[in-house]
Amino acid sequence: MVKIPHRLYLTEDEMPRQWYNMRADMKELPAPMMNPATMQPATEEDLYPVFCKKLAHQELDNETRYVDIPEEVLEMYKIYRPSPLIRAFNLEKALDTPAKIYYKFEGNNTSGSHKLNSAIAQAYYAKDQGLKGLTTETGAGQWGTALAEACSYFGLPLTVYMVKVSYQQKPFRKAVMQTFDADVIASPSDTTEIGRKILVENPNTSGSLGCAISEAVEKAVSTEGYRYVLGSVLNQVLLHQSIIGLESKLAMEKLDEYPDIVVGCAGGGSNLGGLIAPFMQDKLTGKANPRIVAVEPASCPSFTRGRYAYDFCDTGKITPMAKMYTLGSGFIPSANHAGGLRYHGMSPILSKLYHDGYMEAVSVEQSKVFEAAVMFAKKETILPAPESAHAIRTAIDEALRCKESGEQKTILFGLTGTGYFDMTAYESYHDGKMNDYIPTDEELQKGFDSLPEVPEK
Ligand SMILES: Cc1ncc(COP(=O)(O)O)c(C=O)c1O
């Protein structure tokens, strides 16, 4: 009998050399991104003022199934990849479940999350095009940290608009970004027109990803030689993140395993889209039929209570529009410790797959998420990021269901990052001060009222 190791590391030579683009295998494609000025599908040229050229191409490329990972990107990947696939033996034992639980751990780099996978690619393409600098937003801080690392590696200046609530809760994240030379600004700020407008309308706002995106886009388009980069939601980001799923599948094959259930947390959908990519390919091509489950916070329930509609990707309504599950770009979720999951919309690719019944979604309350995080930390000795702990919660719930039914299912979940900068959140959980606020239908309606009118084609 083969002894199953706790951790399976692929070798450097086994690391995939290509990303996988799910759109190439989708029976029906996600609706095209719309240029709000013309109400026509956005072209690559429409995107050039905002994104660098190669990324604009990847954004709209629905055909290329496998995309070569540039050598320069592979070189930086090799510093921290392949990432380990870990069997949660101790957690299984504690749950007394017949289920087998595996997780893919993406927190083993300085940014502490999967975000570096796309940051490297985006910084590389920008440098390759000869750009002078980049702007971005960051919610929880992981994306900003990851991009700061990547920009510093490739020698590109970076301005980061950080959602105010995270800026206040996570001062050390800011210091890490500064270590990598990034300029970090709390959003909304008075450095942009849109930021000033939001502050006048709502001076006490804790900010949101949508609002930070508006500021970062405005800054990029008004600064010569600068472009904007986004760490989630976009098709290009899901493409880069497919490395997570491709490695997971290879590692599971080595163990002669295949997941019955794949679970990931969903903010804008990038880690989930990356983790599920090759398994979704099997589903789309009829090779296998794993269940795929997205987990979102009950405080920001884009999939489970959102509308499938065209919407802006930002609060200031300056980005192109995407058809996605959305709570409306005007929706500002209650302050939640899983900062990286506080986004009003969802990846258009995942939205389409969800709409067409290829995946499921659940929403979970914050204190139940932290209960799972603490149990996981004790059993597996990794302190998870609050975002990642959403996936842990659902993986545990699925394993407990197996305990009831006696089924020996194989569960794979994405452990997207570590929570060492989230100690305010852990503290509030330990002190019994955690708030499980769930928006009312009336509150959600206010967000839906901000949806743009887009004629159906
Ligand atoms: C650790 C971690 N996990 C998950 C997410 C959610 O993002 P996405 O849905 O794009 O994977 C974030 C976003 O900031 C994050 O920092």
The ligand as an SDF file (V2000), in Angstrom:
LIG
                    3D

 16 16  0  0  0  0  0  0  0  0999 V2000
   -6.1260   35.3590    1.4800 C   0  0  0  0  0  0  0  0  0  0  0  0
   -7.2010   35.7420    0.5180 C   0  0  0  0  0  0  0  0  0  0  0  0
   -8.0340   34.7890    0.1010 N   0  0  0  0  0  0  0  0  0  0  0  0
   -9.0350   35.0780   -0.7620 C   0  0  0  0  0  0  0  0  0  0  0  0
   -9.2480   36.3550   -1.2130 C   0  0  0  0  0  0  0  0  0  0  0  0
  -10.3960   36.6090   -2.1240 C   0  0  0  0  0  0  0  0  0  0  0  0
  -10.0780   37.0040   -3.4110 O   0  0  0  0  0  0  0  0  0  0  0  0
  -10.4290   36.1350   -4.6510 P   0  0  0  0  0  0  0  0  0  0  0  0
  -11.8930   35.8450   -4.5890 O   0  0  0  0  0  0  0  0  0  0  0  0
  -10.0780   36.9790   -5.8030 O   0  0  0  0  0  0  0  0  0  0  0  0
   -9.6040   34.9040   -4.5990 O   0  0  0  0  0  0  0  0  0  0  0  0
   -8.3870   37.3970   -0.8200 C   0  0  0  0  0  0  0  0  0  0  0  0
   -8.5610   38.7630   -1.3230 C   0  0  0  0  0  0  0  0  0  0  0  0
   -8.0120   39.7030   -0.8810 O   0  0  0  0  0  0  0  0  0  0  0  0
   -7.3370   37.0640    0.0700 C   0  0  0  0  0  0  0  0  0  0  0  0
   -6.4870   37.9950    0.4810 O   0  0  0  0  0  0  0  0  0  0  0  0
  1  2  1  0
  2  3  1  0
  2 15  2  0
  3  4  2  0
  4  5  1  0
  5  6  1  0
  5 12  2  0
  6  7  1  0
  7  8  1  0
  8  9  2  0
  8 10  1  0
  8 11  1  0
 12 13  1  0
 12 15  1  0
 13 14  2  0
 15 16  1  0
M  END
$$$$
